[in-house]
Amino acid sequence: MELLSAWLPAPVLDHLALAVSLLWGGYLVLLAAWIALQKREPIATLSWLLALALLPVLGFVVYH
């Protein structure tokens, strides 16, 4: 974050952080809906949600 603050002013960083947070939240909501609609055991659903939330790129590749 300090590296970015050297290049970008504070208001731009605030907007960038907000945009990334909203995109991440939308990503998680869509994945949660998609995975919950599949007929799996509850623990498997929770495991996939956690894997995709905590390891986004690796979890997405493994899931597909």
Buried (B, 14 or more C-beta within 10 A) or exposed (E): EEEEEEEEEEEEBEEEEEEEEEEEEEBBEEBBEEBBEEEEEEEEBEEBBEBBBEEBEEBEEEEE
